[in-house]
Amino acid sequence: MKKSRVSKIMCAVLAAVLAVSVFGGCANVRKQENNDNGKLNVITSNFPPYDFLREIGGDKINLSMLISPGAESHSFEPTPQDIADVNNCDVFVYVGGKSDQWVGSLINTGDNKDMRVVTMMDCVELLDEPHEEGHDHGDGEEAKDEHVWTNPRNAVLIVEKLTETLGDADPENADYYKENADAYIEKLEALDKEFSQTIENSKRKTLVFGDRFPFNYLVTAYGLDYISAFPGCSTDTEASSADIAKIIDYVNENKIPVVFYLELSSGKTADTICEATGAKKLLLHSCHNVSKEDFENGVTYLQLMESNLENIKEALN
């Protein structure tokens, strides 16, 4: 009896293992077949390069993004599947800052020597990360700000590097990538011109943030000042009451019409400032990540930055 029972248990376990093996194998094969279509397999860590590559690569690449829409970009950790996917792709694009330090170990664990890696921070001239309210960027020893895409001029440089990389990896379609990139760069340059003209003709030159501040490259490019409740992308969850009081005084004294908050933020600090001053609360989108709804609706970097421009226009006039 005991022997028979043990045999039945062993058979059941074996059947379960085989089922997992078969179905798991089928899932992997399906995924592989979806990407094994002769196109480049391209993976990005976050939204900006994903959107740039969507414009450049069109239907000639298989494109995916590691960080899920709506997720907090600064605390992302890759899954074993992420690691496997990256180490089997043709092109991998990431930021290069402290929020994705995990990348170093990830891309060194595989044996894919042909994979091309693009670090966005290597494409532009870097600024120190803000560590205090205002424009104090340190003495050069500070960590570098990773939000390089918030300046459209930097976006152009990144797009140029991505285009070159796709062309090197897929020479047959290099002209296609270049043609797409040229058309897209024209739009980015038009956006840059709009920002320049809007800010040049505005009566104010200071933006007020009741939130974190990932716009160092934007304000530096266009000669703006700023006041923020948090330095850079601080990990603090609440602004100090002294900092909030200082911002409230500034908004009241200077009749500031708009206080900004960030995407995927609770906006509570901005709410407090607006309630105390009567200022309007508006979104300034850093594009670091987008909501699931926006992602599914195909929102683009250009759309988000155009919306930012309209809100900046309101804030400065």
Summary of the structure (lengths in Angstrom):
residues: 317
radius of gyration: 23.6
end to end distance: 87.6
largest distance: 91.0
contacts: 984
relative contact order: 0.12
helix: 54%
strand: 11%
